[in-house]
């Protein structure tokens, strides 16, 4: 009797805990072939002249993949890593290891879905199925109290209905062991860049940070952005995060926890809106200019205002900022410099360690007054209120 083999294609789900594709593969297959591909398209220069992935996120991704590989090895398996195009590499691995099926998590942004479609098309040519799972959100799509086409566009309505009429699933049980095919090839990770790196990385660090934010006293710190890099790359499950925090809420930490849970809900909202309105967050519905000189001044922190420059230097040096500070930079770019907001969003895409397509571009669309939740759209009046403290 032949053994069933499932290839698990990791993308932005770099963890063992509460990982739907890995858990289901372990349950259904005799052997697992875990794979991560450094897709070269993510490291190219885009049409706006920026890198799709800046140096900090590139290093963060590499180290997180390394951490996942070590974790899988600890469970008796291994993680195959390659550089190239998934639609070329995955079919080759499928044939080499007699794979019966390929599992992956479905994404929502165009670049990611295009890549999935290319892989699916290549696999169909060799009569292999690419099975899609939905494991990136806090609330599972199948548990929503409305179909995608009827999701409320107002965020507050979305929040009320989903909290009242749906529930967050339990995290999946831990995985005790991973079995890989005999004689699975050995692969080597790309070399590191920065010797000193400003972030901890991987699943262990993510869970430690979750414990840490729980112990942080209430203040002005944006605790969500301490977790958002782990959530964006998938080394931390939003479901596990929700239950961990909800079970430990108290009068002392209620404000902190509610702030983080609000971040998780907004993350869901942006993903579901991008699913409802395909590519909506990547289109500017108004005519606006793109002045390369103003863009460079803003992006490099060389504006006329030292407060703006300081925030931009923090972004460029650390790859992270509170959402309040991201809003200030965005409003300055859009309403003070009167520039095309897609250029600013593209700079954030390059620089942010916690970049996720729906969240970043959805956030910027609302800053530009073009988001899906009309009540939460910003305007020049919002900038005028803030401008007084900077000029």
LOKOLLO-242070 format. One record per residue: x, y, z of N, C-alpha, C in turn. Coordinates in steps of 0.02 Angstrom, whole numbers, padded with zeros to 5 digits, always signed. Layout:
<senus>
XYZXYZXYZ
...
</senus>
This chain:
<senus>
+00042-00060+00000+00000+00000+00000+00044+00062+00000
+00031+00109-00046+00073+00169-00052+00059+00217+00005
+00110+00256+00021+00105+00306+00074+00079+00372+00045
+00036+00406+00083+00011+00471+00060+00060+00525+00080
+00077+00568+00031+00125+00621+00041+00092+00688+00026
+00097+00736+00072+00069+00803+00062+00125+00854+00067
+00130+00897+00017+00178+00952+00019+00144+01012+00052
+00174+01039+00104+00148+01097+00139+00189+01158+00117
+00155+01203+00082+00188+01262+00054+00177+01321+00103
+00230+01337+00140+00228+01393+00188+00237+01459+00150
+00199+01510+00172+00207+01577+00145+00210+01627+00202
+00152+01654+00221+00149+01700+00279+00116+01665+00338
+00139+01605+00352+00110+01563+00406+00166+01523+00439
+00219+01559+00458+00281+01527+00478+00282+01507+00552
+00239+01459+00567+00233+01434+00636+00210+01362+00635
+00218+01331+00694+00192+01263+00705+00124+01266+00739
+00116+01310+00789+00053+01313+00827-00004+01340+00784
-00063+01312+00793-00124+01336+00761-00113+01351+00686
-00081+01304+00652-00068+01311+00581-00112+01261+00543
-00164+01287+00510-00215+01244+00481-00188+01197+00428
-00144+01221+00385-00120+01177+00332-00074+01123+00360
-00031+01141+00407+00014+01091+00435-00024+01041+00478
-00070+01064+00518-00109+01019+00561-00148+00969+00519
-00182+00992+00467-00221+00947+00425-00177+00899+00387
-00120+00922+00364-00074+00878+00328-00048+00823+00373
-00030+00840+00435-00006+00790+00483-00060+00738+00497
-00123+00760+00500-00178+00714+00514-00192+00666+00456
-00180+00688+00395-00203+00651+00337-00148+00616+00297
-00085+00634+00309-00031+00606+00268+00015+00562+00309
+00048+00516+00274+00100+00476+00306+00165+00515+00309
+00177+00555+00256+00238+00596+00253+00220+00667+00234
+00256+00715+00263+00248+00786+00248+00312+00811+00214
+00303+00852+00163+00359+00886+00131+00350+00962+00144
+00379+00989+00198+00372+01061+00212+00418+01102+00166
+00392+01154+00137+00430+01194+00088+00419+01268+00099
+00473+01307+00095+00468+01379+00092+00510+01403+00034
+00482+01449-00007+00517+01474-00066+00525+01550-00060
+00587+01572-00064+00601+01644-00067+00587+01666-00138
+00525+01685-00151+00502+01704-00217+00539+01768-00239
+00576+01763-00293+00619+01819-00315+00578+01881-00333
+00514+01873-00349+00473+01931-00366+00465+01979-00307
+00470+01952-00246+00462+01994-00187+00523+02036-00171
+00577+02025-00207+00639+02060-00193+00660+02104-00252
+00613+02117-00297+00626+02159-00355+00604+02231-00341
+00624+02276-00385+00601+02345-00383+00534+02349-00418
+00485+02383-00386+00419+02387-00415+00412+02448-00461
+00351+02457-00487+00340+02511-00536+00348+02580-00507
+00346+02586-00441+00355+02652-00409+00427+02664-00388
+00471+02618-00407+00542+02629-00395+00567+02605-00327
+00524+02571-00289+00544+02546-00223+00550+02470-00225
+00585+02444-00176+00588+02371-00169+00522+02345-00142
+00500+02288-00168+00441+02256-00139+00454+02235-00067
+00516+02219-00052+00535+02199+00016+00601+02234+00033
+00599+02277+00083+00659+02312+00103+00706+02267+00143
+00765+02293+00158+00817+02253+00190+00796+02226+00259
+00762+02268+00299+00742+02245+00366+00693+02186+00363
+00642+02192+00319+00593+02137+00315+00624+02076+00282
+00669+02088+00236+00703+02032+00204+00741+01991+00257
+00777+02026+00301+00815+01993+00353+00768+01961+00404
+00714+01995+00420+00665+01968+00467+00634+01904+00440
+00618+01903+00376+00590+01844+00344+00639+01786+00346
+00700+01800+00327+00752+01749+00326+00761+01717+00395
+00766+01758+00446+00777+01732+00513+00716+01694+00539
+00656+01716+00520+00596+01681+00541+00592+01613+00507
+00609+01610+00444+00611+01546+00408+00662+01499+00441
+00720+01526+00458+00771+01487+00493+00744+01458+00558
+00708+01500+00596+00679+01478+00659+00627+01423+00648
+00586+01430+00596+00537+01378+00580+00571+01313+00561
+00624+01318+00523+00661+01258+00503+00687+01220+00564
+00714+01257+00611+00740+01226+00673+00684+01193+00713
+00626+01226+00715+00569+01199+00751+00544+01134+00719
+00540+01133+00653+00519+01073+00618+00569+01017+00628
+00633+01034+00626+00684+00983+00638+00678+00954+00708
+00661+00996+00757+00651+00973+00825+00594+00922+00830
+00546+00928+00784+00488+00882+00783+00500+00821+00738
+00562+00814+00714+00579+00756+00674+00578+00766+00600
+00561+00826+00577+00557+00840+00506+00611+00885+00481
+00597+00921+00428+00643+00971+00401+00603+01018+00356
+00631+01076+00343+00599+01125+00298+00644+01135+00238
+00618+01119+00178+00656+01131+00117+00649+01205+00099
+00704+01237+00083+00703+01308+00065+00737+01318-00002
+00707+01362-00043+00733+01375-00110+00724+01449-00127
+00762+01472-00176+00752+01538-00205+00731+01528-00278
+00676+01563-00297+00652+01555-00365+00577+01565-00369
+00546+01532-00417+00474+01540-00429+00436+01478-00406
+00387+01485-00363+00350+01428-00338+00318+01385-00393
+00294+01418-00446+00262+01380-00500+00310+01335-00539
+00375+01347-00530+00425+01303-00560+00452+01252-00510
+00462+01274-00449+00493+01231-00398+00445+01179-00371
+00384+01199-00355+00336+01153-00323+00318+01093-00367
+00302+01103-00431+00288+01044-00474+00347+00995-00477
+00408+01022-00477+00467+00979-00478+00471+00937-00415
+00458+00968-00357+00460+00932-00294+00403+00880-00290
+00346+00898-00316+00288+00852-00317+00306+00787-00353
+00339+00794-00410+00358+00734-00449+00416+00697-00416
+00462+00733-00387+00520+00701-00357+00501+00658-00297
+00452+00682-00257+00434+00647-00195+00366+00613-00198
+00339+00605-00259+00274+00572-00268+00220+00601-00223
+00215+00667-00224+00167+00703-00183+00097+00693-00210
+00049+00681-00165-00020+00671-00185-00061+00736-00186
-00041+00785-00145-00079+00847-00140-00035+00901-00111
-00051+00964-00128-00013+01021-00102-00062+01065-00062
-00041+01083+00000-00082+01125+00043-00051+01194+00049
-00094+01245+00049-00069+01312+00063-00126+01355+00088
-00109+01412+00119-00158+01461+00143-00174+01511+00088
-00237+01522+00078-00260+01569+00027-00245+01641+00049
-00221+01682+00002-00210+01753+00014-00264+01794-00021
-00262+01860-00013-00315+01901-00042-00290+01954-00091
-00228+01977-00084-00202+02030-00127-00182+02001-00195
-00182+02043-00246-00174+02020-00315-00109+01983-00327
-00053+02011-00305+00011+01978-00317+00012+01907-00289
-00013+01901-00227-00014+01836-00194-00061+01787-00228
-00120+01811-00247-00168+01766-00279-00145+01747-00350
-00111+01793-00384-00084+01777-00450-00032+01720-00445
+00010+01724-00394+00060+01671-00384+00026+01604-00370
-00025+01605-00328-00062+01543-00313-00092+01514-00377
-00120+01558-00419-00151+01534-00481-00099+01503-00528
-00039+01533-00530+00014+01504-00571+00034+01435-00547
+00040+01429-00480+00057+01363-00451+00001+01313-00465
-00061+01334-00457-00118+01290-00468-00120+01266-00540
-00108+01312-00586-00108+01294-00657-00052+01244-00673
+00007+01256-00645+00063+01210-00657+00050+01141-00628
+00016+01139-00571+00001+01074-00539-00053+01036-00577
-00102+01073-00604-00154+01040-00642-00126+01004-00703
-00072+01030-00731-00041+00998-00789-00013+00929-00773
+00003+00918-00708+00027+00852-00687-00025+00818-00643
-00088+00843-00647-00146+00813-00613-00138+00808-00537
-00114+00863-00508-00108+00868-00436-00150+00928-00412
-00184+00919-00356-00227+00971-00329-00190+01017-00281
-00202+01083-00288-00180+01132-00240-00239+01147-00195
-00236+01126-00132-00292+01136-00086-00282+01200-00047
-00334+01242-00049-00332+01308-00015-00362+01304+00054
-00328+01335+00102-00355+01342+00170-00360+01416+00187
-00402+01432+00235-00413+01501+00255-00394+01508+00328
-00331+01523+00341-00308+01522+00410-00271+01584+00433
-00282+01641+00400-00245+01702+00417-00283+01749+00462
-00349+01741+00467-00389+01790+00502-00409+01766+00572
-00432+01814+00612-00457+01798+00679-00524+01761+00674
-00569+01788+00635-00633+01755+00622-00630+01717+00556
-00645+01654+00558-00643+01613+00498-00698+01634+00450
-00681+01637+00386-00729+01658+00335-00794+01618+00339
-00788+01553+00352-00847+01510+00354-00892+01524+00415
-00866+01560+00464-00904+01575+00524-00934+01645+00524
-00923+01684+00472-00950+01751+00469-01026+01750+00466
-01060+01799+00497-01133+01800+00496-01162+01829+00430
-01118+01835+00380-01140+01861+00315-01092+01835+00261
-01115+01827+00199-01069+01810+00145-01022+01868+00130
-00967+01855+00099-00917+01907+00084-00949+01966+00049
-00993+01953+00001-01023+02008-00038-01066+02055+00005
-01088+02031+00063-01133+02071+00106-01098+02096+00169
-01033+02090+00174-00997+02115+00232-01008+02191+00239
-01028+02215+00298-01038+02287+00307-00974+02325+00293
-00979+02379+00256-00920+02418+00240-00901+02465+00297
-00949+02484+00338-00934+02525+00397-00901+02481+00449
-00841+02501+00473-00804+02459+00519-00841+02446+00584
-00874+02497+00611-00910+02488+00674-00967+02438+00668
-01003+02441+00611-01056+02393+00599-01028+02323+00591
-00973+02319+00555-00938+02255+00547-00920+02226+00615
-00890+02267+00657-00869+02245+00724-00928+02221+00765
-00982+02260+00768-01039+02243+00810-01071+02177+00788
-01080+02170+00723-01113+02109+00698-01070+02047+00707
-01006+02054+00694-00962+01996+00698-00951+01974+00770
-00947+02023+00816-00938+02006+00886-01002+01977+00917
-01059+02000+00892-01123+01977+00919-01145+01910+00889
-01132+01900+00825-01161+01843+00789-01111+01789+00770
-01047+01799+00786-00997+01749+00769-00953+01738+00830
-00906+01692+00824-00860+01678+00879-00793+01657+00849
-00741+01664+00889-00674+01645+00868-00663+01571+00883
-00641+01535+00834-00629+01463+00843-00574+01451+00895
-00573+01392+00922-00518+01372+00966-00455+01362+00924
-00398+01374+00955-00335+01359+00921-00328+01284+00912
-00297+01264+00858-00288+01193+00844-00240+01161+00894
-00246+01096+00907-00200+01063+00954-00128+01065+00929
-00082+01060+00976-00011+01060+00958+00007+00998+00917
+00059+01006+00877+00084+00950+00836+00144+00920+00872
+00142+00854+00881+00195+00821+00920+00252+00796+00877
+00238+00780+00814+00290+00750+00771+00274+00762+00698
+00326+00769+00658+00319+00777+00586+00360+00724+00552
+00328+00685+00509+00363+00632+00472+00376+00655+00401
+00438+00651+00380+00457+00670+00313+00478+00608+00273
+00476+00611+00207+00496+00553+00166+00569+00535+00179
+00585+00471+00174+00655+00450+00181+00699+00484+00128
+00758+00502+00147+00806+00531+00100+00783+00599+00072
+00746+00637+00113+00728+00704+00093+00792+00746+00085
+00797+00782+00030+00858+00819+00016+00871+00873+00068
+00934+00892+00074+00954+00946+00119+00959+01011+00079
+00934+01065+00107+00939+01130+00075+00972+01180+00122
+00999+01232+00093+01036+01282+00132+01000+01349+00126
+00991+01382+00182+00961+01448+00183+01009+01501+00154
+00982+01554+00124+01025+01610+00104+01062+01638+00164
+01116+01672+00152+01156+01699+00207+01123+01761+00237
+01139+01774+00300+01112+01833+00334+01145+01897+00308
+01109+01952+00318+01136+02017+00301+01164+02051+00364
+01120+02084+00401+01141+02122+00461+01165+02075+00516
+01222+02088+00545+01245+02049+00602+01206+02068+00665
+01190+02133+00671+01148+02156+00726+01079+02171+00698
+01029+02139+00727+00961+02146+00701+00916+02169+00757
+00873+02220+00746+00836+02251+00801+00776+02211+00826
+00762+02153+00796+00702+02116+00816+00718+02044+00836
+00681+02020+00885+00678+01948+00895+00633+01919+00841
+00638+01856+00829+00602+01827+00772+00583+01755+00787
+00534+01731+00750+00514+01661+00756+00459+01651+00808
+00435+01591+00809+00377+01573+00850+00391+01581+00925
+00449+01560+00948+00465+01566+01019+00466+01638+01041
+00496+01681+01000+00498+01753+01017+00429+01783+01015
+00387+01761+00968+00319+01787+00962+00279+01772+01025
+00284+01711+01049+00247+01691+01109+00274+01727+01171
+00339+01739+01172+00369+01776+01228+00345+01849+01227
+00339+01878+01169+00316+01947+01163+00243+01952+01184
+00204+01901+01169+00134+01899+01190+00129+01900+01266
+00172+01863+01299+00175+01864+01372+00197+01933+01396
+00244+01963+01361+00272+02027+01382+00221+02084+01379
+00182+02086+01325+00134+02141+01319+00080+02136+01373
+00068+02075+01395+00018+02065+01448+00041+02096+01513
+00107+02100+01522+00135+02127+01584+00149+02202+01580
+00138+02232+01522+00154+02302+01512+00100+02346+01544
+00120+02396+01580+00072+02441+01611+00039+02485+01558
-00023+02504+01573-00060+02547+01527-00023+02613+01517
-00020+02636+01455+00014+02698+01440-00001+02719+01370
+00046+02756+01340+00035+02781+01273+00067+02737+01219
+00097+02682+01240+00130+02638+01192+00079+02599+01151
+00092+02593+01085+00049+02553+01041+00071+02480+01047
+00037+02442+01090+00058+02373+01102+00044+02328+01042
-00005+02347+01002-00020+02304+00944+00040+02298+00897
+00076+02352+00887+00132+02349+00840+00192+02310+00868
+00190+02293+00932+00241+02247+00958+00226+02176+00936
+00163+02162+00920+00144+02095+00897+00135+02092+00821
+00123+02149+00789+00105+02148+00718+00158+02118+00672
+00224+02125+00685+00272+02091+00641+00264+02015+00642
+00250+01987+00701+00241+01915+00708+00175+01893+00675
+00124+01934+00681+00060+01918+00650+00064+01922+00574
+00100+01972+00548+00105+01982+00476+00140+01924+00442
+00192+01899+00473+00230+01844+00442+00203+01776+00462
+00158+01776+00511+00125+01714+00531+00162+01673+00582
+00210+01701+00617+00242+01663+00671+00201+01667+00735
+00147+01705+00733+00099+01709+00788+00029+01705+00760
-00011+01660+00788-00080+01651+00766-00126+01704+00796
-00168+01737+00756-00215+01786+00784-00266+01752+00831
-00283+01690+00816-00331+01654+00859-00301+01639+00927
-00239+01614+00928-00206+01602+00991-00197+01667+01030
-00179+01721+00994-00171+01786+01026-00236+01808+01060
-00291+01801+01024-00356+01821+01050-00374+01783+01114
-00368+01717+01112-00387+01677+01171-00339+01688+01229
-00275+01694+01214-00226+01706+01267-00242+01770+01305
-00257+01823+01268-00270+01887+01300-00339+01890+01332
-00389+01863+01298-00457+01866+01323-00464+01828+01389
-00427+01774+01396-00431+01734+01457-00395+01766+01516
-00356+01819+01502-00316+01850+01554-00335+01923+01565
-00392+01944+01540-00411+02013+01546-00431+02030+01617
-00412+02089+01640-00428+02112+01708-00440+02187+01705
-00459+02215+01761-00471+02287+01763-00407+02326+01751
-00350+02296+01769-00285+02331+01761-00261+02330+01688
-00274+02276+01653-00247+02271+01585-00300+02276+01530
-00361+02290+01549-00417+02291+01501-00404+02338+01443
-00379+02398+01457-00367+02447+01405-00315+02421+01355
-00261+02393+01380-00208+02367+01336-00235+02310+01293
-00270+02264+01324-00295+02206+01287-00346+02226+01235
-00391+02271+01252-00441+02292+01203-00409+02327+01144
-00355+02363+01156-00319+02396+01101-00290+02344+01053
-00262+02290+01079-00234+02238+01037-00290+02201+01000
-00344+02186+01034-00400+02151+01002-00431+02194+00947
-00431+02260+00958-00455+02305+00906-00410+02301+00844
-00344+02295+00855-00298+02287+00799-00311+02223+00761
-00326+02169+00796-00341+02106+00763-00404+02111+00721
-00454+02147+00747-00517+02155+00710-00507+02198+00647
-00468+02251+00654-00454+02293+00596-00415+02255+00543
-00371+02212+00565-00333+02169+00519-00381+02125+00480
-00429+02095+00515-00481+02054+00481-00521+02096+00432
-00542+02155+00455-00584+02199+00414-00549+02215+00347
-00486+02234+00349-00451+02251+00288-00445+02191+00241
-00433+02132+00269-00427+02072+00227-00495+02055+00195
-00548+02059+00234-00613+02042+00207-00637+02095+00156
-00620+02158+00167-00638+02210+00119-00601+02200+00053
-00538+02179+00058-00500+02167-00004-00527+02106-00040
-00554+02059-00003-00586+02001-00033-00652+02022-00067
-00688+02066-00034-00752+02090-00061-00742+02134-00123
-00694+02180-00118-00680+02227-00172-00609+02213-00199
-00604+02167-00244-00539+02144-00269-00497+02203-00293
-00438+02209-00264-00388+02259-00284-00408+02331-00268
-00461+02341-00229-00487+02408-00214-00435+02452-00181
-00397+02423-00136-00350+02464-00097-00287+02483-00135
-00282+02463-00197-00221+02478-00236-00236+02527-00293
-00295+02559-00289-00315+02606-00342-00330+02674-00312
-00303+02726-00343-00317+02795-00323-00374+02821-00366
-00429+02839-00334-00488+02860-00371-00488+02935-00387
-00437+02970-00366-00432+03042-00381-00366+03057-00416
-00367+03111-00454-00307+03132-00489-00260+03166-00439
-00198+03143-00436-00149+03174-00391-00080+03167-00423
-00036+03211-00404+00029+03213-00435+00079+03168-00399
+00134+03153-00432+00190+03117-00402+00252+03158-00416
+00275+03194-00366+00335+03235-00372+00393+03197-00341
+00440+03173-00382+00496+03133-00356+00537+03168-00303
+00544+03234-00309+00585+03271-00260+00550+03273-00191
+00485+03287-00191+00448+03288-00128+00445+03219-00098
+00436+03169-00140+00435+03100-00115+00500+03082-00081
+00555+03100-00112+00620+03084-00082+00631+03122-00016
+00612+03185-00014+00619+03224+00048+00581+03191+00105
+00520+03172+00090+00477+03140+00140+00504+03072+00160
+00520+03030+00110+00541+02961+00123+00606+02957+00162
+00651+03004+00150+00716+03003+00182+00719+03045+00246
+00662+03074+00264+00661+03115+00324+00700+03179+00317
+00689+03213+00259+00725+03275+00245+00676+03332+00230
+00619+03331+00264+00569+03383+00254+00588+03446+00292
+00544+03496+00288+00557+03559+00322+00542+03554+00397
+00514+03498+00418+00492+03491+00487+00528+03434+00522
+00561+03450+00577+00601+03401+00612+00559+03347+00645
+00497+03364+00665+00453+03313+00695+00437+03258+00646
+00421+03277+00584+00407+03229+00531+00470+03189+00516
+00527+03223+00512+00590+03189+00497+00607+03137+00550
+00595+03154+00612+00610+03107+00667+00568+03044+00661
+00504+03052+00646+00460+02993+00637+00483+02951+00579
+00502+02984+00524+00523+02945+00465+00589+02910+00478
+00635+02941+00513+00697+02907+00530+00684+02845+00573
+00636+02850+00619+00619+02792+00660+00592+02736+00616
+00548+02753+00569+00522+02703+00523+00578+02670+00483
+00622+02711+00455+00675+02685+00412+00727+02644+00450
+00738+02662+00513+00789+02626+00552+00762+02563+00585
+00698+02564+00603+00670+02507+00641+00620+02466+00602
+00590+02494+00550+00539+02457+00513+00473+02454+00548
+00463+02496+00598+00400+02494+00636+00384+02562+00665
+00320+02576+00673+00296+02638+00703+00227+02624+00732
+00207+02663+00782+00138+02660+00805+00092+02682+00749
+00029+02660+00752-00017+02680+00699-00033+02755+00703
-00029+02784+00761-00038+02856+00767+00017+02892+00728
+00079+02869+00734+00134+02901+00698+00132+02885+00624
+00109+02826+00605+00100+02811+00534+00048+02858+00503
-00004+02872+00542-00056+02917+00519-00029+02987+00508
+00012+03011+00553+00042+03078+00546+00084+03082+00483
+00126+03033+00472+00168+03033+00412+00126+03031+00348
+00074+02989+00350+00031+02983+00291-00008+03046+00276
-00037+03077+00328-00075+03138+00318-00029+03194+00293
+00031+03197+00319+00079+03247+00296+00093+03239+00222
+00104+03177+00201+00121+03163+00131+00062+03181+00085
+00002+03163+00106-00057+03171+00064-00081+03244+00063
-00085+03276+00121-00118+03341+00126-00070+03401+00131
-00011+03390+00158+00039+03444+00159+00077+03446+00093
+00100+03387+00071+00137+03384+00008+00092+03373-00052
+00029+03354-00039-00022+03343-00092+00003+03294-00145
+00026+03236-00120+00054+03185-00164+00008+03124-00170
+00021+03085-00222-00016+03023-00234-00004+02975-00176
-00057+02958-00140-00050+02917-00080-00021+02848-00095
-00028+02823-00156+00000+02758-00173+00076+02758-00170
+00107+02816-00183+00180+02821-00176+00201+02813-00103
+00164+02846-00058+00179+02841+00013+00168+02770+00039
+00114+02739+00016+00099+02670+00037+00154+02622+00012
+00180+02636-00048+00233+02594-00075+00298+02600-00035
+00312+02661-00010+00371+02669+00033+00362+02630+00098
+00302+02633+00126+00288+02594+00186+00295+02519+00171
+00273+02499+00112+00279+02428+00094+00352+02406+00095
+00396+02448+00070+00466+02431+00070+00495+02430+00141
+00476+02478+00182+00510+02488+00246+00481+02448+00304
+00417+02435+00305+00386+02404+00364+00405+02331+00373
+00422+02313+00433+00434+02243+00450+00367+02206+00454
+00314+02241+00475+00249+02208+00483+00204+02218+00422
+00234+02230+00363+00195+02242+00304+00148+02183+00287
+00085+02200+00275+00037+02153+00248-00004+02193+00197
-00015+02167+00137-00045+02207+00084-00112+02239+00102
-00159+02200+00127-00226+02227+00142-00222+02280+00197
-00184+02267+00250-00181+02314+00306-00147+02379+00286
-00090+02374+00253-00053+02434+00235-00091+02478+00186
-00113+02448+00131-00146+02488+00079-00217+02507+00100
-00251+02465+00140-00316+02484+00167-00310+02544+00213
-00259+02544+00255-00245+02599+00301-00233+02664+00262
-00191+02660+00211-00175+02720+00171-00235+02744+00131
-00276+02699+00106-00336+02719+00069-00382+02761+00114
-00387+02742+00177-00429+02780+00224-00397+02847+00240
-00331+02850+00244-00298+02915+00255-00313+02962+00197
-00318+02934+00137-00330+02975+00077-00404+02989+00065
-00447+02965+00111-00519+02976+00103-00550+02930+00052
-00517+02874+00036-00542+02829-00015-00552+02758+00011
-00556+02751+00077-00565+02685+00107-00637+02662+00105
-00648+02600+00124-00715+02570+00119-00760+02590+00178
-00731+02607+00235-00770+02629+00293-00773+02705+00293
-00826+02733+00265-00830+02806+00253-00819+02846+00317
-00848+02824+00372-00841+02860+00435-00769+02865+00458
-00728+02818+00436-00658+02817+00459-00610+02847+00408
-00637+02873+00353-00595+02907+00305-00571+02974+00332
-00509+02992+00315-00479+03054+00337-00484+03107+00282
-00469+03169+00301-00470+03224+00253-00419+03276+00273
-00416+03330+00235-00367+03383+00251-00382+03415+00319
-00445+03410+00342-00462+03437+00408-00427+03398+00464
-00419+03333+00454-00383+03293+00504-00310+03314+00507
-00281+03328+00449-00211+03350+00448-00205+03419+00481
-00252+03463+00469-00249+03530+00498-00248+03527+00574
-00285+03481+00603-00285+03473+00676-00217+03453+00702
-00184+03409+00665-00118+03383+00686-00063+03433+00668
-00072+03467+00612-00021+03511+00585+00002+03564+00636
-00045+03586+00675-00029+03639+00724+00025+03617+00774
+00029+03552+00787+00079+03528+00834+00146+03516+00800
+00148+03519+00733+00210+03505+00698+00239+03566+00663
+00197+03617+00651+00222+03677+00615+00210+03739+00658
</senus>
